[in-house]
Amino acid sequence: MFSDLNRTVHKTSRSLDILYDHRDPLNSLTIAMSDAVPVEKDRPTVAQKSAKVVALSALYDATKMLVGPLKEDAPEEQVAEAEQKAKEYWTAVGDAIPMWQEVVRCELRPAELRAEYICGHAVAFWALGSAGRSLLKVYPDAIS
């Protein structure tokens, strides 16, 4: 039975790994962040006509760029601080991008956002996460 299982094993997507691996505090933080954004949790990429904005793995990568890596044994305070920082930052970014606000108000479909604007793609999330980390190093109290 062990041999049969190993011969037919399929690697799960990164998004599913993030969704079900509760040992990594950054996974939990990303899942908490995903409640505020239409996130594709089951698939590695967002389908062309999907009502989701971004894949969970892209949100994870962007949030990791923003707050940095968190170790499995990270203190509760560090994880809570990272979560608070991420929520405040992504909220501020969302308020500053009109197209994201249109998606929230259902004036623009996520598929149209991805087709017409770069801010609907994973690379934009990554860039915003990286820029946020740089900004927070220079201005640590900017979003508090």
N, CA, C and O atoms as a MOPAC input file, in Angstrom:
PM7 MOZYME 1SCF
protein

 N      0.83100 1    -1.18800 1     0.00000 1
 C      0.00000 1     0.00000 1     0.00000 1
 C      0.88000 1     1.25900 1     0.00000 1
 O      0.58300 1     2.22700 1    -0.70100 1
 N      1.96100 1     1.24100 1     0.78700 1
 C      2.88400 1     2.37500 1     0.82600 1
 C      3.45500 1     2.64200 1    -0.55700 1
 O      3.52600 1     3.79100 1    -0.99400 1
 N      3.85800 1     1.59000 1    -1.24000 1
 C      4.41600 1     1.72500 1    -2.58300 1
 C      3.38200 1     2.28600 1    -3.55300 1
 O      3.69900 1     3.15800 1    -4.36100 1
 N      2.16200 1     1.79700 1    -3.47900 1
 C      1.10400 1     2.28900 1    -4.36900 1
 C      0.82700 1     3.77100 1    -4.13300 1
 O      0.65900 1     4.53400 1    -5.08400 1
 N      0.78000 1     4.17300 1    -2.87500 1
 C      0.53200 1     5.57700 1    -2.56600 1
 C      1.65600 1     6.46400 1    -3.07500 1
 O      1.39300 1     7.52600 1    -3.63900 1
 N      2.88000 1     6.05700 1    -2.89200 1
 C      4.01900 1     6.86800 1    -3.32100 1
 C      4.16800 1     6.92100 1    -4.83200 1
 O      4.66400 1     7.91300 1    -5.36600 1
 N      3.75800 1     5.89900 1    -5.51600 1
 C      3.84400 1     5.89300 1    -6.97100 1
 C      2.83900 1     6.83000 1    -7.60900 1
 O      3.08200 1     7.35400 1    -8.69600 1
 N      1.72000 1     7.04700 1    -6.95000 1
 C      0.66000 1     7.85500 1    -7.53800 1
 C      0.49800 1     9.21800 1    -6.84900 1
 O     -0.50000 1     9.90800 1    -7.05500 1
 N      1.46500 1     9.58900 1    -6.05000 1
 C      1.35900 1    10.85400 1    -5.32200 1
 C      1.42000 1    12.04000 1    -6.28300 1
 O      2.15800 1    12.02800 1    -7.26800 1
 N      0.62600 1    13.06200 1    -5.96900 1
 C      0.61500 1    14.29100 1    -6.75000 1
 C      1.00500 1    15.43200 1    -5.82900 1
 O      0.48900 1    15.55000 1    -4.71800 1
 N      1.90000 1    16.25400 1    -6.28800 1
 C      2.32300 1    17.41400 1    -5.51200 1
 C      1.16900 1    18.40800 1    -5.46700 1
 O      0.55400 1    18.71100 1    -6.49000 1
 N      0.88500 1    18.90900 1    -4.27300 1
 C     -0.17500 1    19.90400 1    -4.13700 1
 C      0.36700 1    21.27200 1    -4.54100 1
 O      1.57800 1    21.49400 1    -4.55700 1
 N     -0.53600 1    22.17500 1    -4.86100 1
 C     -0.12600 1    23.52600 1    -5.25300 1
 C      0.38800 1    24.28000 1    -4.03300 1
 O      0.07400 1    23.92900 1    -2.89600 1
 N      1.16800 1    25.30400 1    -4.27800 1
 C      1.66900 1    26.14000 1    -3.18000 1
 C      0.52700 1    26.76600 1    -2.41000 1
 O      0.59600 1    26.89200 1    -1.18700 1
 N     -0.52300 1    27.15800 1    -3.11200 1
 C     -1.67300 1    27.76400 1    -2.44400 1
 C     -2.29700 1    26.78700 1    -1.45200 1
 O     -2.65100 1    27.18100 1    -0.34000 1
 N     -2.43600 1    25.52800 1    -1.83600 1
 C     -2.97900 1    24.53000 1    -0.90600 1
 C     -2.01900 1    24.26700 1     0.24700 1
 O     -2.45200 1    24.06200 1     1.38100 1
 N     -0.72600 1    24.27200 1    -0.03300 1
 C      0.25700 1    24.11200 1     1.04300 1
 C      0.12100 1    25.24200 1     2.05900 1
 O      0.15700 1    25.00400 1     3.26600 1
 N     -0.03400 1    26.46100 1     1.57400 1
 C     -0.19200 1    27.61800 1     2.45300 1
 C     -1.49700 1    27.50700 1     3.23900 1
 O     -1.53800 1    27.81100 1     4.43100 1
 N     -2.54000 1    27.07800 1     2.57900 1
 C     -3.86200 1    26.99800 1     3.19700 1
 C     -3.91200 1    25.97800 1     4.34100 1
 O     -4.60600 1    26.19900 1     5.33400 1
 N     -3.18600 1    24.87300 1     4.20900 1
 C     -3.31500 1    23.78700 1     5.18900 1
 C     -2.11000 1    23.58700 1     6.10300 1
 O     -2.18600 1    22.78600 1     7.03400 1
 N     -1.00300 1    24.28800 1     5.87000 1
 C      0.16400 1    24.16300 1     6.74900 1
 C      0.07800 1    25.24800 1     7.81600 1
 O      0.41800 1    26.40400 1     7.56300 1
 N     -0.37500 1    24.87400 1     9.00000 1
 C     -0.58600 1    25.84100 1    10.07800 1
 C      0.65200 1    26.04200 1    10.94300 1
 O      0.60900 1    26.79500 1    11.91600 1
 N      1.75100 1    25.38200 1    10.60100 1
 C      2.97900 1    25.55600 1    11.38700 1
 C      3.67300 1    26.86200 1    11.05900 1
 O      4.31500 1    27.44900 1    11.92900 1
 N      3.56200 1    27.32500 1     9.84300 1
 C      4.21200 1    28.56600 1     9.41700 1
 C      3.30900 1    29.74100 1     9.77600 1
 O      2.19900 1    29.84100 1     9.25400 1
 N      3.76500 1    30.63800 1    10.66400 1
 C      2.91000 1    31.76700 1    11.05000 1
 C      2.57300 1    32.70000 1     9.88800 1
 O      1.53600 1    33.36300 1     9.90800 1
 N      3.43600 1    32.75600 1     8.88200 1
 C      3.15000 1    33.59400 1     7.72100 1
 C      1.96800 1    33.04200 1     6.92000 1
 O      1.23100 1    33.80300 1     6.29300 1
 N      1.78900 1    31.71100 1     6.94200 1
 C      0.62200 1    31.11400 1     6.29100 1
 C     -0.65700 1    31.60500 1     6.96400 1
 O     -1.60000 1    32.01900 1     6.29100 1
 N     -0.68200 1    31.55500 1     8.28500 1
 C     -1.86600 1    31.99700 1     9.03200 1
 C     -2.12800 1    33.47700 1     8.79600 1
 O     -3.27500 1    33.89300 1     8.63400 1
 N     -1.06600 1    34.26400 1     8.77600 1
 C     -1.19200 1    35.69600 1     8.53700 1
 C     -1.77500 1    35.94600 1     7.14400 1
 O     -2.65100 1    36.79500 1     6.97700 1
 N     -1.29400 1    35.21600 1     6.16100 1
 C     -1.77300 1    35.38000 1     4.78100 1
 C     -3.23400 1    34.97600 1     4.67400 1
 O     -4.01100 1    35.64600 1     3.99400 1
 N     -3.61400 1    33.90000 1     5.32900 1
 C     -5.01200 1    33.45600 1     5.29700 1
 C     -5.90700 1    34.50700 1     5.94300 1
 O     -7.00500 1    34.78000 1     5.45700 1
 N     -5.43400 1    35.09800 1     7.04400 1
 C     -6.20100 1    36.17600 1     7.68800 1
 C     -6.35900 1    37.35400 1     6.73400 1
 O     -7.42500 1    37.96700 1     6.67900 1
 N     -5.30500 1    37.67600 1     5.98000 1
 C     -5.36400 1    38.78100 1     5.02400 1
 C     -6.31700 1    38.45000 1     3.86900 1
 O     -6.95600 1    39.34100 1     3.30900 1
 N     -6.40300 1    37.18100 1     3.52500 1
 C     -7.20700 1    36.78000 1     2.36500 1
 C     -8.70200 1    36.93200 1     2.60700 1
 O     -9.48600 1    36.88600 1     1.65900 1
 N     -9.10600 1    37.11100 1     3.85000 1
 C    -10.53000 1    37.29400 1     4.13200 1
 C    -11.05100 1    38.61600 1     3.59000 1
 O    -12.24700 1    38.75500 1     3.33700 1
 N    -10.16100 1    39.58600 1     3.41000 1
 C    -10.57100 1    40.91500 1     2.95100 1
 C    -10.47800 1    41.07800 1     1.43600 1
 O    -10.93900 1    42.08000 1     0.88900 1
 N     -9.88500 1    40.10100 1     0.76200 1
 C     -9.65100 1    40.19900 1    -0.68400 1
 C    -10.16700 1    38.92400 1    -1.33900 1
 O     -9.98600 1    37.84100 1    -0.78300 1
 N    -10.80800 1    39.02200 1    -2.51200 1
 C    -11.20700 1    37.79700 1    -3.21400 1
 C     -9.96800 1    37.03800 1    -3.70500 1
 O     -9.37000 1    37.40000 1    -4.71800 1
 N     -9.59400 1    35.98600 1    -2.98000 1
 C     -8.35800 1    35.25100 1    -3.24400 1
 C     -8.67800 1    33.84700 1    -3.74600 1
 O     -9.55900 1    33.17300 1    -3.21200 1
 N     -7.95700 1    33.41500 1    -4.77500 1
 C     -8.05800 1    32.05000 1    -5.29200 1
 C     -7.25700 1    31.14900 1    -4.36600 1
 O     -6.02600 1    31.18300 1    -4.37500 1
 N     -7.94500 1    30.34700 1    -3.56800 1
 C     -7.26300 1    29.53100 1    -2.56200 1
 C     -6.95400 1    28.11800 1    -3.03900 1
 O     -6.03300 1    27.48900 1    -2.51900 1
 N     -7.69100 1    27.60800 1    -4.00400 1
 C     -7.54700 1    26.21000 1    -4.39200 1
 C     -6.59500 1    25.96400 1    -5.55000 1
 O     -6.05400 1    24.86500 1    -5.67800 1
 N     -6.38400 1    26.94900 1    -6.38100 1
 C     -5.57400 1    26.76100 1    -7.58700 1
 C     -4.28700 1    27.58300 1    -7.50800 1
 O     -4.23100 1    28.58600 1    -6.79600 1
 N     -3.26200 1    27.16100 1    -8.23500 1
 C     -1.99800 1    27.90600 1    -8.19800 1
 C     -2.04700 1    29.23400 1    -8.94000 1
 O     -1.25000 1    30.12900 1    -8.66000 1
 N     -2.96900 1    29.37000 1    -9.87900 1
 C     -3.11500 1    30.62700 1   -10.62100 1
 C     -4.59500 1    30.98700 1   -10.68800 1
 O     -5.46300 1    30.16200 1   -10.40500 1
 N     -4.86100 1    32.21100 1   -11.05900 1
 C     -6.23700 1    32.67700 1   -11.18500 1
 C     -6.68300 1    32.47300 1   -12.62800 1
 O     -6.00700 1    32.90500 1   -13.56100 1
 N     -7.81800 1    31.81600 1   -12.80500 1
 C     -8.34400 1    31.59200 1   -14.15100 1
 C     -8.71900 1    32.92800 1   -14.79000 1
 O     -9.02900 1    33.89700 1   -14.09600 1
 N     -8.68800 1    32.96400 1   -16.10500 1
 C     -8.89400 1    34.20900 1   -16.84100 1
 C    -10.21300 1    34.89600 1   -16.48500 1
 O    -10.24300 1    36.11800 1   -16.33800 1
 N    -11.28400 1    34.15100 1   -16.34800 1
 C    -12.59600 1    34.75300 1   -16.07400 1
 C    -13.01700 1    34.59300 1   -14.61900 1
 O    -14.19200 1    34.75600 1   -14.28800 1
 N    -12.07800 1    34.28100 1   -13.76500 1
 C    -12.37800 1    34.06800 1   -12.35000 1
 C    -12.83000 1    35.35700 1   -11.66600 1
 O    -12.44300 1    36.45600 1   -12.06200 1
 N    -13.65500 1    35.19900 1   -10.63600 1
 C    -14.09700 1    36.33700 1    -9.82400 1
 C    -13.08900 1    36.64800 1    -8.72200 1
 O    -13.30700 1    37.55300 1    -7.91700 1
 N    -11.99700 1    35.90700 1    -8.68500 1
 C    -10.94800 1    36.13400 1    -7.68800 1
 C     -9.94000 1    37.13300 1    -8.24200 1
 O     -9.75700 1    37.23800 1    -9.45500 1
 N     -9.28900 1    37.86300 1    -7.34300 1
 C     -8.33200 1    38.87800 1    -7.77800 1
 C     -6.92900 1    38.31000 1    -7.90900 1
 O     -6.23900 1    38.58100 1    -8.89100 1
 N     -6.50100 1    37.52400 1    -6.92500 1
 C     -5.11700 1    37.06400 1    -6.88400 1
 C     -5.06800 1    35.67400 1    -6.25200 1
 O     -5.96100 1    35.29800 1    -5.49300 1
 N     -4.01800 1    34.91500 1    -6.57000 1
 C     -3.83400 1    33.59300 1    -5.96700 1
 C     -3.26700 1    33.73900 1    -4.55700 1
 O     -2.53000 1    34.68300 1    -4.27300 1
 N     -3.60800 1    32.81600 1    -3.69200 1
 C     -3.14000 1    32.83900 1    -2.31000 1
 C     -1.62100 1    32.85200 1    -2.24100 1
 O     -1.04700 1    33.52700 1    -1.38700 1
 N     -0.96700 1    32.11800 1    -3.12400 1
 C      0.49900 1    32.07300 1    -3.10800 1
 C      1.10600 1    33.44200 1    -3.44000 1
 O      2.15200 1    33.79700 1    -2.89600 1
 N      0.46800 1    34.20700 1    -4.31800 1
 C      0.96300 1    35.54800 1    -4.65100 1
 C      0.77800 1    36.49800 1    -3.47400 1
 O      1.64900 1    37.32300 1    -3.19800 1
 N     -0.34800 1    36.38700 1    -2.78100 1
 C     -0.57400 1    37.20500 1    -1.59100 1
 C      0.42400 1    36.83800 1    -0.49700 1
 O      0.90900 1    37.70900 1     0.22400 1
 N      0.72800 1    35.54600 1    -0.37600 1
 C      1.73500 1    35.08500 1     0.58900 1
 C      3.09100 1    35.70400 1     0.26300 1
 O      3.75400 1    36.25200 1     1.14400 1
 N      3.49900 1    35.61900 1    -0.99100 1
 C      4.80200 1    36.16100 1    -1.39200 1
 C      4.87300 1    37.66900 1    -1.15300 1
 O      5.88800 1    38.17500 1    -0.67400 1
 N      3.81500 1    38.37600 1    -1.48100 1
 C      3.79600 1    39.83100 1    -1.29900 1
 C      3.84600 1    40.18800 1     0.18500 1
 O      4.54000 1    41.12700 1     0.57500 1
 N      3.12000 1    39.45100 1     1.00200 1
 C      3.11500 1    39.71400 1     2.43900 1
 C      4.45400 1    39.35100 1     3.05800 1
 O      4.91500 1    40.01800 1     3.98400 1
 N      5.07800 1    38.30100 1     2.55200 1
 C      6.41200 1    37.93500 1     3.03600 1
 C      7.41700 1    39.02400 1     2.68300 1
 O      8.30000 1    39.33800 1     3.48100 1
 N      7.28900 1    39.60000 1     1.49600 1
 C      8.16700 1    40.70400 1     1.11700 1
 C      7.93800 1    41.90000 1     2.03000 1
 O      8.87800 1    42.62400 1     2.35600 1
 N      6.70400 1    42.10700 1     2.43900 1
 C      6.36500 1    43.24100 1     3.28700 1
 C      6.88200 1    43.07200 1     4.71700 1
 O      7.56200 1    43.96000 1     5.23300 1
 N      6.57200 1    41.95600 1     5.35600 1
 C      6.89500 1    41.78600 1     6.78600 1
 C      8.16400 1    40.98500 1     7.02300 1
 O      8.67400 1    40.94600 1     8.14300 1
 N      8.67700 1    40.34800 1     5.98400 1
 C      9.85000 1    39.50100 1     6.14500 1
 C      9.44600 1    38.10200 1     6.57400 1
 O      8.28400 1    37.86700 1     6.90700 1
 N     10.39400 1    37.16800 1     6.56900 1
 C     10.05700 1    35.79800 1     6.95700 1
 C      9.75900 1    35.70800 1     8.45500 1
 O     10.33800 1    36.43600 1     9.26100 1
 N      8.86000 1    34.81500 1     8.80500 1
 C      8.54600 1    34.54800 1    10.20900 1
 C      8.87500 1    33.08600 1    10.49800 1
 O      8.40700 1    32.19200 1     9.79300 1
 N      9.66800 1    32.84600 1    11.51500 1
 C     10.02900 1    31.47600 1    11.86800 1
 C      8.86700 1    30.78800 1    12.56300 1
 O      8.00600 1    31.43900 1    13.15600 1
 N      8.85200 1    29.46000 1    12.48300 1
 C      7.79000 1    28.68300 1    13.11600 1
 C      7.68500 1    28.96600 1    14.60400 1
 O      6.59000 1    28.94200 1    15.16600 1
 N      8.80900 1    29.23300 1    15.24100 1
 C      8.80900 1    29.47400 1    16.68600 1
 C      8.82500 1    30.96900 1    17.02100 1
 O      9.25300 1    31.36300 1    18.10600 1
 N      8.35800 1    31.79100 1    16.08900 1
 C      8.32500 1    33.24900 1    16.31000 1
 C      7.40000 1    33.55700 1    17.48600 1
 O      6.34200 1    32.94300 1    17.62500 1
 N      7.79700 1    34.50200 1    18.32400 1
 C      6.94700 1    34.87000 1    19.45900 1
 C      5.60000 1    35.43500 1    18.99100 1
 O      5.50900 1    36.06800 1    17.93900 1
 N      4.56300 1    35.19500 1    19.79200 1
 C      3.21600 1    35.68100 1    19.47600 1
 C      3.20000 1    37.17600 1    19.16700 1
 O      2.51700 1    37.62500 1    18.24700 1
 N      3.96500 1    37.93900 1    19.95300 1
 C      3.98600 1    39.38700 1    19.77600 1
 C      4.50900 1    39.77200 1    18.40000 1
 O      3.99100 1    40.69000 1    17.76400 1
 N      5.54500 1    39.05800 1    17.94300 1
 C      6.12400 1    39.35600 1    16.63200 1
 C      5.11700 1    39.04000 1    15.52300 1
 O      4.99100 1    39.79100 1    14.55600 1
 N      4.40900 1    37.93300 1    15.67200 1
 C      3.41300 1    37.54600 1    14.67000 1
 C      2.25100 1    38.54100 1    14.67400 1
 O      1.77800 1    38.94800 1    13.61300 1
 N      1.79500 1    38.92900 1    15.86000 1
 C      0.69400 1    39.89200 1    15.96200 1
 C      1.09300 1    41.24400 1    15.37700 1
 O      0.29500 1    41.89600 1    14.70400 1
 N      2.33000 1    41.66100 1    15.63700 1
 C      2.82100 1    42.92900 1    15.08700 1
 C      2.89600 1    42.87100 1    13.56400 1
 O      2.52100 1    43.82500 1    12.88300 1
 N      3.37900 1    41.75600 1    13.03700 1
 C      3.46500 1    41.58600 1    11.58100 1
 C      2.07600 1    41.58800 1    10.95500 1
 O      1.86700 1    42.18100 1     9.89700 1
 N      1.12700 1    40.92500 1    11.61000 1
 C     -0.24100 1    40.88300 1    11.08600 1
 C     -0.86200 1    42.27400 1    11.09100 1
 O     -1.50600 1    42.67100 1    10.12000 1
 N     -0.67300 1    43.00700 1    12.17000 1
 C     -1.22000 1    44.36200 1    12.25900 1
 C     -0.60200 1    45.26500 1    11.18300 1
 O     -1.30300 1    46.02800 1    10.51900 1
 N      0.72000 1    45.16200 1    11.02400 1
 C      1.41900 1    45.96100 1    10.02100 1
 C      0.90700 1    45.63000 1     8.61600 1
 O      0.66400 1    46.52600 1     7.80800 1
 N      0.74700 1    44.33800 1     8.33800 1
 C      0.27100 1    43.91700 1     7.01400 1
 C     -1.15000 1    44.40600 1     6.76100 1
 O     -1.44800 1    44.90700 1     5.67700 1
 N     -2.02600 1    44.26700 1     7.74600 1
 C     -3.41500 1    44.71700 1     7.56800 1
 C     -3.46500 1    46.21900 1     7.31000 1
 O     -4.16100 1    46.67300 1     6.40200 1
 N     -2.73600 1    46.98100 1     8.10000 1
 C     -2.73900 1    48.43600 1     7.92000 1
 C     -2.16000 1    48.82500 1     6.56400 1
 O     -2.69200 1    49.69900 1     5.87900 1
 N     -1.07200 1    48.17000 1     6.18400 1
 C     -0.42700 1    48.51100 1     4.91900 1
 C     -1.34200 1    48.16900 1     3.73600 1
 O     -1.58800 1    49.01400 1     2.87600 1
 N     -1.84400 1    46.92800 1     3.69700 1
 C     -2.65800 1    46.52900 1     2.54700 1
 C     -3.96500 1    47.32100 1     2.49500 1
 O     -4.48900 1    47.56800 1     1.40900 1
 N     -4.49400 1    47.71800 1     3.64200 1
 C     -5.68200 1    48.56700 1     3.65700 1
 C     -5.36100 1    49.93000 1     3.05200 1
 O     -6.13100 1    50.45100 1     2.24600 1
 N     -4.21900 1    50.51000 1     3.44400 1
 C     -3.80800 1    51.80900 1     2.91100 1
 C     -3.57200 1    51.72100 1     1.40400 1
 O     -3.96100 1    52.62000 1     0.66000 1
 N     -2.94200 1    50.65000 1     0.96100 1
 C     -2.69800 1    50.47200 1    -0.47800 1
 C     -4.02800 1    50.31900 1    -1.21300 1
 O     -4.23500 1    50.92000 1    -2.26700 1
 N     -4.92700 1    49.50900 1    -0.65000 1
 C     -6.23700 1    49.31700 1    -1.27400 1
 C     -7.02900 1    50.60500 1    -1.39100 1
 O     -7.74000 1    50.82600 1    -2.37200 1
 N     -6.89800 1    51.45200 1    -0.38100 1
 C     -7.59300 1    52.74500 1    -0.41800 1
 C     -6.98800 1    53.68400 1    -1.45900 1
 O     -7.66400 1    54.58600 1    -1.95300 1
 N     -5.72400 1    53.47300 1    -1.78800 1
 C     -5.02800 1    54.36300 1    -2.72300 1
 C     -5.15700 1    53.92900 1    -4.18600 1
 O     -4.81900 1    54.70100 1    -5.08300 1
 N     -5.63200 1    52.72700 1    -4.43800 1
 C     -5.74000 1    52.23300 1    -5.81600 1
 C     -7.22400 1    52.21100 1    -6.20600 1
 O     -7.98000 1    51.35200 1    -5.75200 1
 N     -7.62700 1    53.15900 1    -7.04900 1
 C     -9.04900 1    53.28100 1    -7.40400 1
 C     -9.64500 1    52.00500 1    -8.01300 1
 O    -10.80600 1    51.68500 1    -7.75700 1
 N     -8.86800 1    51.28600 1    -8.80800 1
 C     -9.40000 1    50.08100 1    -9.44500 1
 C     -9.73200 1    49.00900 1    -8.40600 1
 O    -10.70800 1    48.27700 1    -8.56800 1
 N     -8.94100 1    48.90900 1    -7.35300 1
 C     -9.23100 1    47.94700 1    -6.28400 1
 C    -10.52700 1    48.32400 1    -5.58000 1
 O    -11.32200 1    47.45900 1    -5.21300 1
 N    -10.73200 1    49.62700 1    -5.39600 1
 C    -11.96800 1    50.09800 1    -4.76600 1
 C    -13.17800 1    49.78900 1    -5.65000 1
 O    -14.24900 1    49.44900 1    -5.14700 1
 N    -13.00500 1    49.90700 1    -6.95300 1
 C    -14.09200 1    49.58700 1    -7.88500 1
 C    -14.45300 1    48.10900 1    -7.81200 1
 O    -15.62900 1    47.75800 1    -7.91600 1
 N    -13.46600 1    47.24300 1    -7.63600 1
 C    -13.73800 1    45.81400 1    -7.49200 1
 C    -14.52600 1    45.56800 1    -6.20800 1
 O    -15.48900 1    44.80200 1    -6.21000 1
 N    -14.12800 1    46.20700 1    -5.12200 1
 C    -14.82400 1    46.04400 1    -3.84600 1
 C    -16.27800 1    46.50500 1    -3.96800 1
 O    -17.17700 1    45.87600 1    -3.41000 1
 N    -16.50900 1    47.59700 1    -4.69300 1
 C    -17.86700 1    48.14000 1    -4.86900 1
 C    -18.63300 1    47.42100 1    -5.99200 1
 O    -19.76200 1    47.79500 1    -6.30700 1
 N    -18.02300 1    46.39900 1    -6.59000 1
 C    -18.62400 1    45.62200 1    -7.68200 1
 C    -18.88800 1    46.47100 1    -8.93200 1
 O    -19.79300 1    46.17300 1    -9.71200 1
 N    -18.10500 1    47.50600 1    -9.11100 1
 C    -18.20100 1    48.33100 1   -10.31600 1
 C    -17.25900 1    47.81900 1   -11.40200 1
 O    -17.41200 1    48.15800 1   -12.57500 1
 N    -16.29700 1    47.01100 1   -11.01100 1
 C    -15.32000 1    46.44100 1   -11.94400 1
 C    -15.13200 1    44.97200 1   -11.57200 1
 O    -14.87600 1    44.64300 1   -10.41400 1
 N    -15.26000 1    44.10900 1   -12.55000 1
 C    -15.06700 1    42.68300 1   -12.28000 1
 C    -13.57500 1    42.37800 1   -12.16900 1
 O    -12.76800 1    42.98800 1   -12.87000 1
 N    -13.19800 1    41.44000 1   -11.29700 1
 C    -11.78500 1    41.07700 1   -11.16800 1
 C    -11.15100 1    40.64900 1   -12.48600 1
 O     -9.98100 1    40.93900 1   -12.73200 1
 N    -11.91100 1    39.96400 1   -13.33400 1
 C    -11.37100 1    39.54900 1   -14.63300 1
 C    -11.01500 1    40.76900 1   -15.48100 1
 O     -9.99700 1    40.76900 1   -16.17300 1
 N    -11.85000 1    41.81200 1   -15.42900 1
 C    -11.56100 1    43.04600 1   -16.16500 1
 C    -10.35800 1    43.76200 1   -15.56200 1
 O     -9.53800 1    44.32800 1   -16.28500 1
 N    -10.25900 1    43.73500 1   -14.24900 1
 C     -9.11200 1    44.34700 1   -13.56900 1
 C     -7.80800 1    43.70800 1   -14.05100 1
 O     -6.85700 1    44.40600 1   -14.40300 1
 N     -7.77600 1    42.37700 1   -14.06100 1
 C     -6.56200 1    41.67600 1   -14.49300 1
 C     -6.27400 1    41.88800 1   -15.97400 1
 O     -5.11300 1    41.94900 1   -16.37800 1
 N     -7.32000 1    42.00000 1   -16.78200 1
 C     -7.12600 1    42.16000 1   -18.22900 1
 C     -6.65400 1    43.56500 1   -18.59800 1
 O     -5.91600 1    43.73500 1   -19.56800 1
 N     -7.07500 1    44.56800 1   -17.83200 1
 C     -6.82700 1    45.95000 1   -18.24400 1
 C     -5.78400 1    46.69300 1   -17.41500 1
 O     -5.26300 1    47.71400 1   -17.86300 1
 N     -5.46800 1    46.20200 1   -16.21200 1
 C     -4.57800 1    46.94600 1   -15.32200 1
 C     -3.51600 1    46.03000 1   -14.72200 1
 O     -3.79100 1    44.87400 1   -14.40100 1
 N     -2.31800 1    46.54800 1   -14.57500 1
 C     -1.22200 1    45.78100 1   -13.97400 1
 C     -1.46100 1    45.56100 1   -12.47700 1
 O     -0.95300 1    44.59300 1   -11.91100 1
 N     -2.22000 1    46.44000 1   -11.83400 1
 C     -2.43900 1    46.32400 1   -10.39000 1
 C     -3.28900 1    45.10800 1   -10.02200 1
 O     -3.51500 1    44.84900 1    -8.84000 1
 N     -3.75400 1    44.37300 1   -11.00400 1
 C     -4.51000 1    43.15400 1   -10.74200 1
 C     -3.68500 1    41.89400 1   -10.91300 1
 O     -4.23600 1    40.79300 1   -10.90300 1
 N     -2.37900 1    42.03100 1   -11.07100 1
 C     -1.51000 1    40.87700 1   -11.30400 1
 C     -0.59900 1    40.62600 1   -10.11100 1
 O     -0.31300 1    41.53300 1    -9.33000 1
 N     -0.15400 1    39.40100 1    -9.98300 1
 C      0.70600 1    39.00700 1    -8.87000 1
 C      1.97200 1    39.85500 1    -8.80400 1
 O      2.43500 1    40.19100 1    -7.71400 1
 N      2.52800 1    40.19800 1    -9.94000 1
 C      3.76400 1    40.97800 1    -9.95800 1
 C      3.55700 1    42.34500 1    -9.30300 1
 O      4.47500 1    42.87300 1    -8.67500 1
 N      2.37000 1    42.91700 1    -9.44200 1
 C      2.07500 1    44.19600 1    -8.79000 1
 C      1.99700 1    44.01300 1    -7.27800 1
 O      2.48200 1    44.85800 1    -6.52500 1
 N      1.39000 1    42.91500 1    -6.83000 1
 C      1.33700 1    42.62800 1    -5.39700 1
 C      2.74700 1    42.47100 1    -4.83900 1
 O      3.06200 1    42.99500 1    -3.77100 1
 N      3.59200 1    41.74600 1    -5.56900 1
 C      4.98000 1    41.55000 1    -5.11900 1
 C      5.69900 1    42.88700 1    -5.02700 1
 O      6.38400 1    43.16400 1    -4.04200 1
 N      5.54300 1    43.71400 1    -6.05300 1
 C      6.20900 1    45.02000 1    -6.06500 1
 C      5.71300 1    45.89300 1    -4.91600 1
 O      6.50400 1    46.57800 1    -4.26700 1
 N      4.42300 1    45.87000 1    -4.66800 1
 C      3.86400 1    46.66700 1    -3.57000 1
 C      4.34600 1    46.15600 1    -2.21100 1
 O      4.59700 1    46.94700 1    -1.30200 1
 N      4.47200 1    44.84700 1    -2.07400 1
 C      5.00900 1    44.28600 1    -0.82600 1
 C      6.45100 1    44.69100 1    -0.60800 1
 O      6.83700 1    45.05600 1     0.50300 1
 N      7.23900 1    44.62900 1    -1.64700 1
 C      8.65200 1    45.01000 1    -1.55900 1
 C      8.80100 1    46.50600 1    -1.28900 1
 O      9.61100 1    46.91200 1    -0.45500 1
 N      8.03000 1    47.31200 1    -1.98400 1
 C      8.08300 1    48.76200 1    -1.77000 1
 C      7.63600 1    49.10200 1    -0.35200 1
 O      8.20500 1    49.98500 1     0.29100 1
 N      6.62900 1    48.40800 1     0.12400 1
 C      6.14500 1    48.63600 1     1.48300 1
 C      7.18800 1    48.34900 1     2.53600 1
 O      7.31000 1    49.08200 1     3.51700 1
 N      7.93900 1    47.28700 1     2.33600 1
 C      8.99700 1    46.95300 1     3.29000 1
 C     10.05700 1    48.04800 1     3.32500 1
 O     10.51300 1    48.44800 1     4.39600 1
 N     10.44400 1    48.52800 1     2.15100 1
 C     11.43000 1    49.60800 1     2.08100 1
 C     10.89800 1    50.88000 1     2.73800 1
 O     11.61700 1    51.55000 1     3.47900 1
 N      9.64700 1    51.20400 1     2.46400 1
 C      9.04100 1    52.39300 1     3.05600 1
 C      8.94600 1    52.28200 1     4.57900 1
 O      9.20000 1    53.25200 1     5.29300 1
 N      8.58300 1    51.11300 1     5.06400 1
 C      8.43300 1    50.93500 1     6.51600 1
 C      9.77300 1    50.93200 1     7.24800 1
 O      9.82700 1    51.21300 1     8.44500 1
 N     10.85000 1    50.61600 1     6.53900 1
 C     12.16300 1    50.72200 1     7.15900 1
 C     12.54200 1    52.19300 1     7.36900 1
 O     13.12700 1    52.55200 1     8.39000 1
 N     12.20500 1    53.02800 1     6.40000 1
 C     12.52200 1    54.44400 1     6.46600 1
 C     11.52400 1    55.19300 1     7.35800 1
 O     11.90600 1    56.07800 1     8.12300 1
 N     10.24800 1    54.82700 1     7.25100 1
 C      9.18700 1    55.49100 1     8.00100 1
 C      8.40000 1    54.44700 1     8.81700 1
 O      7.27500 1    54.10400 1     8.45300 1
 N      8.97900 1    53.94600 1     9.90600 1
 C      8.34300 1    52.84000 1    10.63900 1
 C      6.98000 1    53.17600 1    11.24800 1
 O      6.18500 1    52.26700 1    11.48900 1
 N      6.69100 1    54.44200 1    11.50200 1
 C      5.40900 1    54.81000 1    12.11200 1
 C      4.43700 1    55.40500 1    11.10400 1
 O      3.43300 1    56.00200 1    11.49300 1
 N      4.71700 1    55.25300 1     9.82900 1
 C      3.90800 1    55.92000 1     8.80100 1
 C      2.46800 1    55.43700 1     8.74600 1
 O      1.57400 1    56.23800 1     8.47400 1
 N      2.21000 1    54.16200 1     8.99200 1
 C      0.84000 1    53.66200 1     8.86600 1
 C      0.18200 1    53.45300 1    10.22800 1
 O     -0.95300 1    52.98100 1    10.29300 1
 N      0.84700 1    53.78200 1    11.27600 1
 C      0.24800 1    53.58600 1    12.60800 1
 C     -0.68200 1    54.71000 1    12.95200 1
 O     -1.27400 1    54.71200 1    14.03200 1

